[in-house]
């Protein structure tokens, strides 16, 4: 989606306004309008408004990508090393947050934001979403009989893990929709996407 018509110059953003900056190569979030007549309504002038389900799903998918990398890696490491279930869950949670924040920070850093500010943006954008997903992911893994003790070569382990991530996605989309509609969560990172 080309938004070059919305571009204005501003010294603080390298000669471009934040709105133009947030839409460069931003087709993955094209359903997230900003009051300029785009196909889906975004935030109204108060930062609130209806956020499309598509936008919420895309934000959740972005968050789930980092979360899933960490979750799967933690479960694989813990299971392969024969760690206690609680240690494996803790490792999965830590890695999910690390990878979730890292993926968000990567895009923000590419936009020229400093490391400290990028970390603050990632924390604001992803903390609630990752926390909800981790609660769901790990609750399912612990609740499915034998899943935590099943080996990496078993269908039970992988089916439980896949189900836990899918359920986490489905249950987190409405939360992200609510957050984005209020200018919170993933909405804070939109200005930095390339």
GUDO-594356 format. One record per residue (C-alpha): residue number from 0; residue in three letters; chain; y negated, z, x negated. Coordinates in steps of 0.05 Angstrom, whole numbers. Each point is the difference from the previous one (the first is absolute). Layout:
N
PT     n   res   chain       yy       zz       xx
PT   NUM   ala       A        Y        Z        X
...
END
This chain:
194
PT     n   res   chain       yy       zz       xx
PT     0   unk       A        0        0        0
PT     1   unk       A      -66      -21      -32
PT     2   unk       A      -56       49        9
PT     3   unk       A      -49      -30      -50
PT     4   unk       A      -51       -8       56
PT     5   unk       A       -5       76        4
PT     6   unk       A      -17        8      -74
PT     7   unk       A      -67       28      -21
PT     8   unk       A      -22       24      -68
PT     9   unk       A       -4       71      -23
PT    10   unk       A       -5       25      -72
PT    11   unk       A       46       60       14
PT    12   unk       A       59      -44       16
PT    13   unk       A       -8      -53      -53
PT    14   unk       A      -46      -43       42
PT    15   unk       A       42        2       64
PT    16   unk       A       -2       46       59
PT    17   unk       A       59       46       17
PT    18   unk       A       18      -41       62
PT    19   unk       A        8      -65      -38
PT    20   unk       A       36       38      -55
PT    21   unk       A       50       31       48
PT    22   unk       A       22      -67       28
PT    23   unk       A       11      -40      -64
PT    24   unk       A       73      -21        1
PT    25   unk       A        9       50       55
PT    26   unk       A       42      -42       47
PT    27   unk       A       53       54        4
PT    28   unk       A      -49       41       40
PT    29   unk       A      -30      -56       41
PT    30   unk       A       14       37       65
PT    31   unk       A      -49       54      -20
PT    32   unk       A      -67      -22       25
PT    33   unk       A      -66       30      -17
PT    34   unk       A      -45      -18       58
PT    35   unk       A      -13      -72      -23
PT    36   unk       A       38      -35       55
PT    37   unk       A       67       -2      -36
PT    38   unk       A       63       -8       41
PT    39   unk       A       14       75        7
PT    40   unk       A      -49       56       14
PT    41   unk       A      -10       47      -58
PT    42   unk       A      -48       58       -6
PT    43   unk       A      -63        5       41
PT    44   unk       A      -64       22      -31
PT    45   unk       A       21       73        1
PT    46   unk       A       62      -14      -41
PT    47   unk       A       44        9       61
PT    48   unk       A       30      -52       44
PT    49   unk       A       65      -34       16
PT    50   unk       A       42      -19      -59
PT    51   unk       A       53      -53       12
PT    52   unk       A       73       18       -5
PT    53   unk       A        6      -56      -50
PT    54   unk       A      -51       32      -46
PT    55   unk       A       35       67        6
PT    56   unk       A       67      -32      -15
PT    57   unk       A      -27      -36      -61
PT    58   unk       A      -31       64      -27
PT    59   unk       A       65       38       13
PT    60   unk       A       40      -54      -34
PT    61   unk       A      -46        3      -60
PT    62   unk       A       10       75       -4
PT    63   unk       A       74       -5       14
PT    64   unk       A        9      -47      -59
PT    65   unk       A      -21       52      -51
PT    66   unk       A       33       56       39
PT    67   unk       A       66      -38        3
PT    68   unk       A       -1      -16      -74
PT    69   unk       A       -7       73      -16
PT    70   unk       A       47       24       54
PT    71   unk       A       56      -48      -19
PT    72   unk       A      -10       13      -75
PT    73   unk       A        2       75       11
PT    74   unk       A       62       -4       44
PT    75   unk       A       35      -46      -50
PT    76   unk       A      -18       43      -60
PT    77   unk       A       19       65       35
PT    78   unk       A       65      -27       28
PT    79   unk       A       21      -34      -65
PT    80   unk       A      -15       62      -40
PT    81   unk       A       37       45       49
PT    82   unk       A      -62       42       13
PT    83   unk       A       -1       51       57
PT    84   unk       A      -25      -29       66
PT    85   unk       A      -64       41       -2
PT    86   unk       A      -17      -24      -70
PT    87   unk       A       14      -72       20
PT    88   unk       A      -45        7       61
PT    89   unk       A      -56       31      -42
PT    90   unk       A        7      -56      -52
PT    91   unk       A       -3      -52       55
PT    92   unk       A      -63       31       30
PT    93   unk       A      -36        4      -67
PT    94   unk       A       18      -72      -18
PT    95   unk       A      -20      -25       70
PT    96   unk       A      -69       29       -9
PT    97   unk       A       -7      -25      -71
PT    98   unk       A       20      -72       17
PT    99   unk       A      -39        1       66
PT   100   unk       A      -64       22      -34
PT   101   unk       A       13      -47      -60
PT   102   unk       A        5      -62       45
PT   103   unk       A      -65       18       35
PT   104   unk       A      -35       16      -65
PT   105   unk       A       22      -66      -31
PT   106   unk       A      -40      -40       51
PT   107   unk       A      -60       47       -3
PT   108   unk       A       -1       -1      -76
PT   109   unk       A        1      -77        2
PT   110   unk       A      -63        4       41
PT   111   unk       A      -34       34      -59
PT   112   unk       A        1       71       25
PT   113   unk       A        9       55      -53
PT   114   unk       A       65       39       -6
PT   115   unk       A      -26       66       30
PT   116   unk       A      -32      -35       60
PT   117   unk       A       62      -44       10
PT   118   unk       A       43       63        3
PT   119   unk       A      -46       31       52
PT   120   unk       A        4      -63       41
PT   121   unk       A       76       -2       -5
PT   122   unk       A        5       73       20
PT   123   unk       A      -45      -11       61
PT   124   unk       A       35      -65       20
PT   125   unk       A       73       19       -7
PT   126   unk       A       13       75        0
PT   127   unk       A       12        9       75
PT   128   unk       A       40      -64        6
PT   129   unk       A       45       16      -59
PT   130   unk       A        9       72       22
PT   131   unk       A       22      -20       70
PT   132   unk       A       48      -53      -29
PT   133   unk       A       29       50      -49
PT   134   unk       A       12       52       54
PT   135   unk       A       37      -52       42
PT   136   unk       A       38      -33      -58
PT   137   unk       A       26       64      -29
PT   138   unk       A       15       33       67
PT   139   unk       A       44      -60       17
PT   140   unk       A       35        0      -68
PT   141   unk       A       15       75        5
PT   142   unk       A       19       -4       74
PT   143   unk       A       50      -58       -6
PT   144   unk       A       66       34      -15
PT   145   unk       A       23      -17      -70
PT   146   unk       A      -57      -46      -17
PT   147   unk       A      -27       42      -57
PT   148   unk       A       69        9      -29
PT   149   unk       A       23      -72       10
PT   150   unk       A        1      -40      -65
PT   151   unk       A      -45      -58      -15
PT   152   unk       A       57      -48       13
PT   153   unk       A        9       23       72
PT   154   unk       A      -27      -33       62
PT   155   unk       A      -16       68       29
PT   156   unk       A      -51       15      -54
PT   157   unk       A      -36      -67        5
PT   158   unk       A        4       -3       77
PT   159   unk       A      -30       69        6
PT   160   unk       A      -55      -16      -50
PT   161   unk       A      -17      -66       34
PT   162   unk       A        0       33       69
PT   163   unk       A      -44       57      -26
PT   164   unk       A      -52      -49      -27
PT   165   unk       A        1      -43       63
PT   166   unk       A       -9       61       44
PT   167   unk       A      -56       25      -45
PT   168   unk       A      -36      -66        7
PT   169   unk       A        6       -1       76
PT   170   unk       A      -25       72        8
PT   171   unk       A      -56       -7      -50
PT   172   unk       A      -33      -63       29
PT   173   unk       A      -32       37       59
PT   174   unk       A      -27       54      -47
PT   175   unk       A      -30      -52      -46
PT   176   unk       A      -30      -36       60
PT   177   unk       A      -33       64       22
PT   178   unk       A      -26       15      -71
PT   179   unk       A      -26      -71      -13
PT   180   unk       A      -35       -1       68
PT   181   unk       A      -40       61      -23
PT   182   unk       A      -16      -29      -69
PT   183   unk       A       52       44      -34
PT   184   unk       A       65      -13      -36
PT   185   unk       A       10      -72      -23
PT   186   unk       A      -69      -18       27
PT   187   unk       A      -33       31      -61
PT   188   unk       A       34      -49      -47
PT   189   unk       A      -18      -64       38
PT   190   unk       A      -66       -8      -36
PT   191   unk       A       37       -6      -66
PT   192   unk       A       55      -50       17
PT   193   unk       A       -1      -66      -37
END
